[in-house]
Amino acid sequence: MNKAEQSARLAEGRVIRLPIRRMGINGEGIGYFQKKVVFVEGAIPGETVLARVFEEERQYARARLLRVLKPSPRRRKPPCPVYEACGGCQLQHIDYPFQLQLKRELVEEAFFRYTGLKDLPIAPTVGMDDPWRYRNKAQLPLKRIDGRVKMGMFSARSHRLIETGDCPIQHPEVNRTLEAARRVVEELDIPIYDERKHTGSLRHLVARIGLQTGEVQLVLISRTPALPREERLVKRLRECLPRLASIVLNVNPRRTSAVWGERSRVLWGAEAIREVLDGRTYALSAPAFFQLNPEQTVKLYDEVKRAASLTGREIVVDAYCGVGAIGLWLAPEARRVIGMDTVPEAVRNARENARRNGIHNAEYHVGRAEEWLPRRVSEGFRPDVVIVDPPRTGLGGGLIDALIRAKVPRLIYVSCNPSTLAKDCARLLEGGYRIRRIVPVDMFPQTSHVEAVCTLERDGERE
């Protein structure tokens, strides 16, 4: 190690004075000490802080905030009593308008890092009028501690359970449903999963509400295919929770940190609950993906509709379609909509949602977009608009190649991860696309997550 490298080292325990320059993808403040990136949780861009280093790697260091020497005027007191311990939110200590600005900067920085482009057409972040009590679904782990059944969130980078109580970002009915279910589970002494021994049954409780219909779905995620005292459990849940429309058992027998298993069984009520967005009704089965913030979902889908610029003549592919929400939003203005998803229950929901809403020009298939679209393109299929809404890992290479090969005139990429969005766009730019517009949408206020709608077009295809 040369002298320059030695001077750049930040020994664990060292206390440093650090100006904070920007926000990291996980909500940390980022500063530079002797040209090394330093992440400090709880620090805000524009502040100067005193921090103690607790982890040092070759390219970066992590430090714990000790004191804010020069506070930001955007700092505020977090309203949640367990905010700092819980880890579910990262930005409650920052006022909301500044959260929106920082999220736009996250998207901007990701695109510069992966594409080298500056001055991209990035709109201001689309925010909420009231950024609280918005989540229509929560999935919380259970643990038995000192004979009691505890429920909450795991603290950041640990499996230490923090009881969240009346979580301020979750819909009140979701909080009530989960707490009532926890009490019933404790009352009936249902065996709780022990992750260290891989014994016991009940792992997580999941609650989802249709905000417009008031229907509530409760999912019990279990290591075992059945629960002890299952009939009594269902009876007591129905007595305590009169708004329940569905109780489902999902089985996850694996030794894994993944929450959901592959098999579900309805214990009582309907297979799916219903939600209504802008006059459209959607059926939501337990494992099917649906956006967690209905108010912002309408804004997100309207951005997609604007980006699609449909005239009634286009064939639209809705990749990663879930319950068909985006495709059905566009179907009245398209000639044909074709969607696909890997979750059979979601595809059944999509077909039912099309029928329920009187939409006859949409079809849905079970399958991976990475396999379905390349195969159809090789057969001569040429869609006019493709919408992709992939998981955080982004698009598969085969799908990107198929989009480039098919010369799809307009591609709308809905992303929950600015880094993978920018990385995928770099490849699409090399393949002849250009970025027309990027709109960040704040689907998860008080957290560091940001959604974005990115419109790409083929060079020379449309003006």
VOGU-3710 file (C-alpha; in Angstrom, 3 decimals, decimal comma):
1> mnkaeqsarl> 0,000/0,000/0,000  1,506/3,366/-1,014  1,392/6,570/1,057  -1,610/7,954/-0,841  -3,603/4,786/-0,163  -2,585/4,828/3,511  -3,717/8,436/3,928  -7,076/7,613/2,321  -7,828/4,858/4,814  -10,470/5,550/7,430
11> aegrvirlpi> -9,813/3,311/10,410  -12,892/1,997/12,204  -13,719/4,217/15,143  -12,249/7,340/13,588  -14,385/10,468/14,064  -14,560/12,749/11,033  -16,110/16,097/10,163  -18,015/15,656/6,898  -19,954/17,981/4,568  -22,877/16,037/3,030
21> rrmgingegi> -23,134/16,524/-0,739  -25,975/14,294/-1,923  -28,351/11,442/-1,045  -27,572/7,780/-1,692  -29,941/5,231/-3,202  -30,836/3,957/0,281  -31,462/7,423/1,720  -28,047/7,910/3,343  -26,201/11,172/3,227  -23,054/11,001/1,082
31> gyfqkkvvfv> -19,886/12,979/1,720  -16,261/12,724/0,615  -13,318/12,407/2,979  -9,880/12,407/1,339  -11,639/11,560/-1,954  -13,347/8,502/-0,460  -17,141/8,156/-0,501  -18,606/8,043/3,008  -22,228/7,007/3,690  -23,910/8,429/6,803
41> egaipgetvl> -27,468/7,339/7,656  -29,638/10,194/8,895  -27,541/12,957/7,331  -29,089/15,380/4,819  -27,469/16,981/1,755  -26,272/20,482/2,673  -25,448/19,565/6,286  -22,058/19,280/7,963  -21,912/16,407/10,430  -19,638/14,694/12,900
51> arvfeeerqy> -19,622/10,935/12,258  -17,776/7,846/13,505  -16,526/5,325/10,928  -17,735/1,774/11,564  -16,939/0,098/8,229  -14,172/0,780/5,729  -13,780/-0,769/2,290  -11,473/0,045/-0,602  -13,998/2,228/-2,441  -16,161/3,565/0,394
61> ararllrvlk> -16,742/3,829/4,131  -19,795/3,892/6,372  -20,045/6,148/9,389  -22,557/6,607/12,189  -23,990/10,070/12,717  -22,839/11,557/16,029  -23,879/15,191/15,760  -25,191/17,616/13,172  -22,818/20,581/13,219  -24,619/22,586/10,551
71> psprrrkppc> -28,258/21,437/10,249  -30,280/21,649/7,059  -33,368/23,892/7,141  -35,136/20,872/5,584  -34,583/18,707/8,685  -37,629/17,880/10,811  -38,533/15,639/13,732  -39,787/12,224/12,495  -43,380/11,647/13,665  -42,920/7,871/14,027
81> pvyeacggcq> -41,584/6,835/17,478  -39,652/3,837/16,074  -38,429/5,527/12,883  -34,713/5,316/13,616  -34,857/1,664/14,764  -37,376/0,239/12,294  -35,660/0,643/8,939  -38,922/0,628/6,966  -38,653/4,358/6,201  -35,478/6,325/5,504
91> lqhidypfql> -36,600/9,930/4,942  -39,033/10,923/7,699  -36,389/13,370/9,009  -36,544/15,343/5,710  -39,403/17,680/4,776  -41,548/16,375/1,940  -40,798/18,928/-0,830  -37,084/18,252/-0,364  -37,718/14,479/-0,493  -39,230/14,987/-3,944
101> qlkrelveea> -36,242/17,033/-5,112  -33,759/14,456/-3,809  -35,591/11,618/-5,553  -35,368/13,434/-8,876  -31,647/13,833/-8,273  -31,338/10,080/-7,630  -32,752/9,377/-11,088  -30,571/12,068/-12,653  -27,392/10,724/-11,008  -28,157/7,131/-12,019
111> ffrytglkdl> -28,518/8,103/-15,674  -25,302/10,126/-15,628  -23,436/7,207/-14,019  -24,551/4,613/-16,572  -25,121/6,649/-19,738  -22,838/9,650/-19,258  -25,713/11,904/-20,335  -26,448/15,256/-18,739  -29,384/17,608/-19,266  -31,817/14,731/-19,777
121> piaptvgmdd> -35,552/15,554/-20,040  -36,348/14,659/-16,402  -39,561/16,176/-15,034  -40,091/17,177/-11,373  -41,095/14,277/-9,130  -44,863/13,704/-8,981  -45,731/13,799/-5,270  -48,734/13,455/-2,946  -50,873/16,098/-1,276  -50,867/14,027/1,944
131> pwryrnkaql> -47,848/11,658/2,033  -49,077/9,526/4,964  -51,375/6,487/5,518  -51,084/5,523/1,857  -49,958/1,869/1,808  -52,793/-0,531/0,996  -50,747/-3,632/1,888  -48,227/-4,729/4,508  -46,427/-8,007/5,173  -44,918/-8,323/8,633
141> plkridgrvk> -42,835/-11,129/10,153  -43,739/-12,789/13,435  -41,498/-13,911/16,287  -42,193/-15,489/19,651  -40,237/-13,557/22,273  -40,551/-14,252/26,003  -43,736/-16,225/25,360  -45,441/-13,421/23,427  -46,127/-13,192/19,683  -44,375/-10,090/18,376
151> mgmfsarshr> -44,871/-8,497/14,944  -43,100/-5,676/13,161  -40,186/-4,887/10,864  -36,622/-6,135/10,941  -34,164/-3,403/11,820  -31,851/-2,453/8,944  -29,209/-5,102/8,141  -30,418/-7,386/10,940  -33,157/-9,787/11,967  -33,885/-7,865/15,160
161> lietgdcpiq> -37,654/-7,385/15,233  -38,927/-3,863/15,898  -42,623/-3,651/16,790  -44,076/-0,985/14,502  -47,497/-0,575/16,125  -49,660/2,029/14,396  -47,389/2,549/11,371  -47,975/6,081/9,980  -47,436/5,158/6,317  -49,842/2,205/6,306
171> hpevnrtlea> -53,586/2,556/5,882  -55,271/2,457/9,323  -57,360/-0,588/8,353  -54,197/-2,491/7,407  -52,733/-1,712/10,843  -55,959/-2,759/12,587  -56,207/-5,999/10,607  -52,638/-7,054/11,332  -52,823/-6,271/15,045  -56,157/-8,090/15,476
181> arrvveeldi> -54,779/-11,114/13,617  -51,648/-11,093/15,783  -53,778/-11,134/18,939  -55,846/-14,070/17,648  -52,689/-16,005/16,724  -51,342/-15,430/20,248  -54,670/-16,323/21,855  -54,877/-19,671/20,012  -51,183/-20,415/20,547  -50,479/-20,956/16,834
191> piyderkhtg> -46,851/-22,173/16,465  -44,612/-19,356/15,232  -41,778/-20,038/12,809  -38,270/-20,133/14,272  -35,875/-19,177/11,475  -32,804/-20,398/13,345  -34,188/-23,920/13,917  -36,488/-23,961/10,855  -39,371/-25,166/13,041  -42,870/-23,899/13,797
201> slrhlvarig> -45,458/-22,780/11,273  -46,616/-19,169/10,942  -43,977/-16,878/9,407  -45,715/-13,669/8,264  -49,066/-11,913/8,323  -50,083/-10,002/5,192  -53,023/-7,607/4,969  -54,304/-5,786/1,889  -57,310/-3,471/1,538  -59,248/-2,344/-1,509
211> lqtgevqlvl> -59,533/1,336/-0,623  -62,594/1,975/-2,794  -64,422/-1,272/-2,008  -63,402/-1,596/1,651  -62,663/-5,302/1,140  -59,841/-6,695/3,264  -57,660/-9,703/2,491  -55,591/-11,482/5,147  -52,832/-13,902/4,160  -51,180/-16,274/6,624
221> isrtpalpre> -47,751/-17,331/5,374  -46,736/-20,664/6,860  -43,848/-23,108/6,689  -46,357/-25,972/6,935  -49,193/-26,804/4,497  -51,762/-26,506/7,297  -51,972/-24,705/10,624  -52,945/-26,237/13,968  -56,484/-25,264/15,028  -57,089/-23,896/11,551
231> erlvkrlrec> -60,914/-23,892/11,749  -60,910/-22,114/15,116  -58,394/-19,631/13,781  -60,604/-18,749/10,807  -63,673/-18,463/13,040  -61,947/-16,114/15,490  -60,477/-13,980/12,689  -63,917/-13,513/11,158  -65,368/-12,569/14,553  -62,652/-9,996/15,222
241> lprlasivln> -62,427/-8,617/11,679  -65,903/-8,124/10,149  -64,483/-6,376/7,050  -62,562/-9,472/5,965  -63,509/-10,716/2,515  -60,754/-13,299/2,119  -58,464/-15,417/4,294  -55,677/-17,231/2,447  -52,907/-19,596/3,516  -49,673/-19,283/1,536
251> vnprrtsavw> -47,134/-22,070/2,035  -43,406/-21,311/2,057  -41,544/-24,416/3,328  -38,062/-23,227/2,320  -35,265/-21,988/4,547  -35,145/-18,585/2,907  -35,531/-14,870/3,538  -38,098/-14,708/0,708  -41,569/-14,088/2,132  -43,901/-15,822/-0,318
261> gersrvlwga> -44,149/-19,486/-1,270  -45,498/-20,883/-4,521  -48,742/-22,476/-3,242  -51,802/-20,719/-1,827  -55,074/-22,084/-0,445  -58,211/-20,102/0,343  -59,279/-20,810/3,918  -62,410/-18,703/3,742  -64,110/-16,207/1,471  -63,169/-15,068/-2,009
271> eairevldgr> -59,965/-15,939/-3,836  -59,518/-12,249/-4,673  -60,609/-8,878/-3,330  -61,538/-5,945/-5,562  -60,088/-2,481/-5,988  -61,421/0,359/-8,123  -59,148/2,914/-9,795  -60,641/5,684/-11,903  -63,770/3,631/-12,602  -61,913/0,386/-13,448
281> tyalsapaff> -62,376/-2,628/-11,191  -59,459/-4,962/-10,475  -59,525/-8,394/-8,845  -56,485/-8,976/-6,612  -55,601/-12,520/-5,568  -53,186/-13,009/-2,673  -49,875/-13,442/-4,570  -50,677/-11,039/-7,421  -48,671/-7,825/-7,674  -50,560/-4,548/-7,458
291> qlnpeqtvkl> -49,216/-1,092/-6,677  -49,207/-0,287/-2,946  -50,260/3,360/-3,252  -53,582/3,655/-5,125  -53,627/7,467/-5,234  -50,207/7,605/-6,886  -50,996/4,597/-9,063  -53,583/6,669/-10,955  -50,951/9,356/-11,557  -48,388/6,737/-12,619
301> ydevkraasl> -50,735/5,077/-15,103  -51,823/8,448/-16,481  -48,137/9,220/-17,138  -47,866/5,895/-18,989  -50,960/6,773/-21,025  -49,513/10,164/-21,957  -46,245/8,534/-22,941  -47,972/5,895/-25,100  -49,745/8,565/-27,230  -52,179/5,994/-28,592
311> tgreivvday> -54,445/6,675/-31,568  -56,513/3,471/-31,579  -54,372/1,742/-34,222  -51,550/0,386/-32,044  -50,710/-3,116/-30,807  -49,509/-2,760/-27,211  -47,481/-5,356/-25,302  -47,801/-5,175/-21,505  -44,798/-7,150/-20,261  -44,767/-8,145/-16,557
321> cgvgaiglwl> -48,490/-7,400/-16,660  -49,479/-8,539/-13,148  -53,262/-8,269/-12,824  -53,395/-6,332/-16,107  -53,618/-2,904/-14,529  -51,512/-0,895/-16,989  -52,703/-2,685/-20,124  -56,344/-2,266/-19,179  -55,685/1,433/-18,504  -54,582/1,769/-22,135
331> apearrvigm> -56,877/-0,738/-23,848  -59,731/1,700/-24,689  -57,281/3,706/-26,822  -55,398/0,761/-28,395  -56,242/-1,678/-31,180  -54,993/-4,661/-29,185  -53,278/-5,303/-25,840  -51,216/-8,436/-25,139  -49,920/-9,093/-21,618  -47,880/-11,803/-19,953
341> dtvpeavrna> -46,787/-12,686/-16,425  -45,187/-15,654/-14,657  -47,808/-15,806/-11,863  -50,832/-17,875/-13,024  -53,129/-16,293/-10,411  -52,222/-12,835/-11,689  -52,979/-13,827/-15,286  -56,353/-15,232/-14,186  -57,010/-11,925/-12,423  -56,007/-10,000/-15,573
351> renarrngih> -58,444/-11,979/-17,722  -61,194/-11,536/-15,150  -60,406/-7,810/-14,877  -60,708/-7,411/-18,659  -64,075/-9,217/-18,632  -65,303/-7,279/-15,579  -64,473/-3,942/-17,205  -65,989/-4,812/-20,587  -62,621/-4,801/-22,377  -62,523/-7,214/-25,319
361> naeyhvgrae> -59,279/-6,241/-27,055  -56,915/-7,497/-24,326  -55,436/-10,993/-23,998  -53,188/-12,401/-21,282  -50,705/-15,277/-21,213  -48,718/-17,139/-18,559  -45,032/-16,859/-19,368  -41,801/-14,919/-18,998  -41,588/-11,751/-21,076  -37,905/-12,585/-21,668
371> ewlprrvseg> -39,015/-15,756/-23,492  -42,403/-14,793/-24,940  -41,436/-11,603/-26,776  -38,174/-12,872/-28,376  -40,031/-15,948/-29,648  -42,857/-13,891/-31,138  -40,406/-11,394/-32,648  -38,534/-14,269/-34,336  -41,906/-15,245/-35,876  -42,359/-11,746/-37,324
381> frpdvvivdp> -44,468/-10,132/-34,585  -43,975/-6,327/-34,454  -45,737/-4,401/-31,646  -46,111/-0,622/-31,855  -45,710/0,084/-28,134  -44,129/-2,083/-25,442  -44,591/-1,327/-21,747  -42,226/-2,989/-19,301  -42,653/-2,873/-15,525  -40,011/-5,362/-14,342
391> prtglgggli> -38,831/-6,265/-10,837  -35,956/-4,311/-9,263  -33,395/-6,436/-11,116  -34,516/-4,887/-14,425  -34,886/-6,412/-17,880  -33,321/-9,661/-19,001  -30,709/-9,370/-21,743  -32,805/-11,463/-24,116  -35,725/-9,064/-23,797  -33,544/-6,015/-24,477
401> dalirakvpr> -32,112/-7,742/-27,560  -35,642/-8,586/-28,773  -36,811/-4,987/-28,332  -33,846/-3,731/-30,336  -34,267/-6,418/-32,996  -38,002/-5,734/-33,371  -37,340/-1,991/-33,676  -40,339/-1,275/-31,444  -41,165/2,391/-32,192  -42,038/3,327/-28,610
411> liyvscnpst> -40,924/1,722/-25,368  -42,255/2,803/-21,975  -40,151/1,570/-19,078  -41,771/1,741/-15,622  -39,079/1,179/-13,014  -38,786/0,997/-9,239  -34,967/1,055/-9,379  -33,178/4,042/-10,981  -29,888/2,125/-11,252  -31,231/-0,823/-13,251
421> lakdcarlle> -33,402/1,546/-15,304  -30,369/3,619/-16,279  -28,227/0,527/-16,899  -30,863/-1,004/-19,199  -31,373/2,327/-20,968  -27,648/2,479/-21,714  -28,006/-0,731/-23,738  -31,165/0,491/-25,425  -29,429/3,731/-26,416  -26,662/1,683/-28,014
431> ggyrirrivp> -29,380/-0,220/-29,902  -30,812/2,894/-31,558  -33,236/4,298/-28,964  -33,307/7,802/-27,554  -34,816/9,024/-24,307  -37,846/11,240/-24,878  -38,914/11,928/-21,276  -38,393/10,674/-17,703  -41,001/11,293/-15,011  -40,153/10,318/-11,405
441> vdmfpqtshv> -43,234/9,375/-9,370  -43,173/9,196/-5,576  -44,993/5,941/-4,895  -43,482/5,559/-1,403  -43,227/8,853/0,501  -40,956/8,854/3,577  -38,795/6,127/1,991  -35,845/6,366/-0,398  -37,679/4,457/-3,147  -38,607/6,263/-6,338
451> eavctlerdg> -40,545/5,022/-9,349  -39,935/6,441/-12,806  -41,678/6,362/-16,186  -39,107/6,540/-18,977  -40,221/6,956/-22,592  -37,815/5,766/-25,277  -38,235/5,974/-29,042  -36,306/4,683/-32,029  -34,166/7,289/-33,737  -36,157/8,625/-36,643
461> ere> -39,228/6,476/-35,905  -41,555/9,119/-34,489  -41,518/12,841/-33,960
//
